[in-house]
């Protein structure tokens, strides 16, 4: 087993991606979300590597140490799935277990649905398999208003500048803040006349699972893109309607590889996806091994509850190997 995390770059589909890697054995790909990087999987590397797996976490396109294509339409879901499939081959492997959190989860689910020949198993953290209905942003406006964060992100340059103005403060607020009202998760909505970060005060103290060293590591990697530190990740949101159009041909396709779904009970996603809708979405996953619900856990699943997430992942990997 490799005892330390190694860092390198791999070119896939004309985009240079940074990857962090540890261990030897069957490949497990870990896909982060917004606004994160490979660092969000820091607690998963050693346990999975010690169990006999080759663990690889890329900075996905547009993020941290990876290259940031200029065109907004270069961040569609099909581009992102293409990066994963190309990365498996570039790493010299034929198949992988693909694990995704937040935005990484839709990429993982879609990769499993479209390329089951490459995916031994798939795990989604926080975000379930999402439907590919028409014009999802219109539906978001109707349900949550013009201030809903995914709508707010659509204007080029607006959220980009606000988040990049003080990168460390942005991370403290988004990761270390919270979107709870009376102890319950709520949608992220920006009131009219307010700025994005006005809705999340900077915490007086970081939560126990997040340190200043973590903030420094994220900020240093994001600073490589200067005033566009967050633009790559925001461009993923700017493809939401485009993704619905591109994925329409695959509407109704099931995810036919073994799967795992893990979510925190205090995750904001619970405010966006009612239980009946979640049950319907998970019906698209006929080989669902487990649906794990973590109490007192917010959106940053694998960072907040690393022991429980690692236990669930190792149980799933053991199931696959059996």
Residue pairs with C-beta under 8 A, 6 or more apart in sequence:
1 23
1 24
1 49
1 50
1 52
2 21
2 22
2 23
2 24
2 49
4 22
5 20
5 21
5 22
5 45
6 20
6 21
6 22
7 18
7 19
7 20
7 21
7 65
8 18
8 19
8 21
9 16
9 17
9 18
9 19
9 65
10 16
10 17
10 19
10 58
10 87
10 90
10 91
11 17
11 90
12 82
12 83
12 86
12 87
12 90
13 79
13 82
13 83
13 86
15 61
15 66
15 67
15 69
15 83
16 66
16 67
17 58
17 59
17 60
17 61
17 66
17 67
17 83
17 87
18 38
18 58
18 59
18 64
18 65
18 66
19 38
19 56
19 57
19 58
19 59
19 87
19 91
20 38
20 41
20 45
20 56
20 57
20 58
21 54
21 55
21 56
21 57
22 45
22 46
22 49
22 55
23 45
23 48
23 49
23 50
23 52
23 53
23 54
23 55
24 49
24 52
24 54
25 52
25 53
25 54
26 52
26 53
26 54
26 95
26 96
26 97
26 120
26 321
27 53
27 54
27 56
27 88
27 91
27 93
27 95
27 96
27 97
28 48
28 53
28 54
28 55
28 56
28 96
28 97
28 99
28 317
29 56
29 57
29 58
29 84
29 87
29 88
29 96
29 97
29 98
29 99
30 38
30 41
30 44
30 55
30 56
30 57
30 99
30 100
30 104
31 57
31 58
31 60
31 84
31 98
31 99
31 100
31 101
31 104
31 105
31 107
31 108
32 38
32 40
32 41
32 57
32 59
32 60
32 63
32 101
32 102
32 103
32 104
33 40
33 100
33 101
33 102
33 103
33 104
33 105
33 126
33 127
34 102
34 103
34 233
34 234
34 236
34 237
35 63
35 163
35 170
35 171
35 174
35 218
35 222
35 230
35 233
36 63
36 101
36 102
36 218
37 59
37 63
37 64
37 65
37 218
37 221
37 222
38 57
38 58
38 59
38 64
39 64
39 214
39 217
39 218
39 221
40 101
40 300
40 302
40 303
41 55
41 57
41 302
42 214
42 303
43 302
43 303
43 306
43 309
43 310
44 55
44 57
44 302
44 306
44 309
44 310
44 313
45 55
45 57
47 310
47 314
48 55
48 310
48 313
48 314
48 317
49 55
51 314
51 317
53 97
53 317
54 93
56 87
56 91
58 66
58 83
58 87
59 65
59 66
59 221
60 66
60 80
60 83
60 103
60 104
60 107
61 67
61 68
61 69
61 74
61 75
61 79
61 80
61 83
61 232
62 68
62 69
62 75
62 231
62 232
62 233
62 235
62 236
63 222
63 232
63 233
64 218
64 221
64 222
64 224
65 221
65 224
66 232
68 225
68 228
68 231
68 232
69 75
69 232
72 156
72 235
72 238
72 239
73 239
73 242
74 235
75 232
75 235
75 236
75 238
75 239
76 239
76 242
76 243
76 246
77 106
77 107
77 110
77 239
77 243
77 246
77 247
78 243
78 246
78 247
80 107
80 110
80 236
81 107
81 110
81 111
81 114
81 115
84 98
84 107
84 108
84 111
85 111
85 115
85 118
88 94
88 95
88 96
88 118
94 118
95 117
95 118
95 119
95 120
96 118
96 119
96 120
97 119
97 120
97 121
97 122
97 123
97 317
97 320
98 108
98 111
98 112
98 119
98 121
98 122
98 123
99 108
99 122
99 123
99 124
99 125
99 313
100 106
100 107
100 108
100 109
100 122
100 123
100 124
100 125
100 127
101 124
101 125
101 126
101 127
101 301
101 302
102 125
102 126
102 127
102 299
103 127
103 233
103 236
104 125
105 124
105 125
105 126
105 127
105 128
106 127
106 129
106 130
108 122
108 123
108 124
109 122
109 124
109 128
109 129
109 130
109 255
110 247
111 118
111 119
111 122
112 119
112 121
112 122
112 255
112 257
112 259
113 129
113 250
113 253
113 254
113 255
114 250
114 253
116 256
116 257
119 257
120 257
120 258
120 320
121 257
121 258
121 259
121 260
121 289
121 316
121 317
121 320
122 255
122 257
122 258
122 259
122 260
123 259
123 260
123 261
123 262
123 312
123 313
123 316
124 259
124 260
124 261
124 262
125 261
125 262
125 263
125 301
125 302
125 309
126 262
126 263
126 264
126 267
126 269
126 299
126 301
127 269
128 261
128 263
128 269
128 273
128 278
128 281
128 282
129 255
129 281
129 282
129 284
129 285
130 281
131 251
131 281
132 243
132 244
132 247
132 248
132 250
132 251
133 139
133 244
134 244
134 248
135 241
135 244
136 240
136 241
136 244
137 150
137 151
137 154
137 240
137 241
140 148
140 150
140 151
141 148
141 151
144 151
144 187
144 189
145 151
145 189
146 192
147 189
147 190
147 191
147 192
147 194
148 187
148 188
148 189
148 190
149 187
149 188
149 189
149 190
149 196
150 237
150 240
152 158
152 159
152 190
152 196
153 159
153 234
153 237
153 238
154 237
154 238
156 238
159 196
159 230
159 234
160 227
160 228
160 230
160 231
160 234
161 227
162 170
162 195
162 196
162 197
163 170
163 196
163 197
163 229
163 230
164 170
164 226
164 227
164 228
164 229
164 230
167 218
167 219
167 222
167 223
167 229
168 215
168 216
168 219
169 197
169 202
170 197
170 230
171 215
171 218
171 219
172 202
172 203
172 206
172 215
173 197
173 200
173 201
173 202
173 203
174 200
175 210
175 215
175 300
175 303
176 202
176 203
176 206
176 207
176 210
177 200
177 201
177 202
177 203
178 200
178 298
179 185
179 186
179 187
179 188
179 200
179 268
179 299
180 186
180 266
180 298
183 266
184 266
184 271
185 266
185 267
185 268
185 269
185 270
185 271
185 298
186 268
186 271
187 268
187 271
187 272
188 199
188 268
189 199
190 196
190 198
190 199
191 198
191 199
206 212
206 215
207 304
209 300
209 303
209 304
209 306
210 300
210 303
222 229
222 230
223 229
225 231
225 232
254 284
254 285
254 286
255 284
255 285
255 286
255 287
256 286
256 287
257 287
258 287
258 289
258 316
258 319
258 320
259 285
259 287
259 288
259 289
260 288
260 289
260 290
260 292
260 312
260 313
260 316
261 282
261 285
261 288
261 290
261 291
261 292
262 291
262 292
262 294
262 301
262 309
262 312
263 269
263 270
263 292
263 293
263 294
263 301
264 293
264 294
264 295
264 296
264 297
264 298
264 299
264 301
264 304
264 305
265 293
265 294
265 295
265 296
265 297
266 296
266 297
266 298
267 297
267 298
267 299
267 301
268 298
268 299
269 299
273 281
282 288
282 291
289 316
289 319
290 312
290 315
290 316
292 308
292 312
294 301
294 304
294 305
294 308
294 309
297 304
297 305
298 304
301 309
302 309
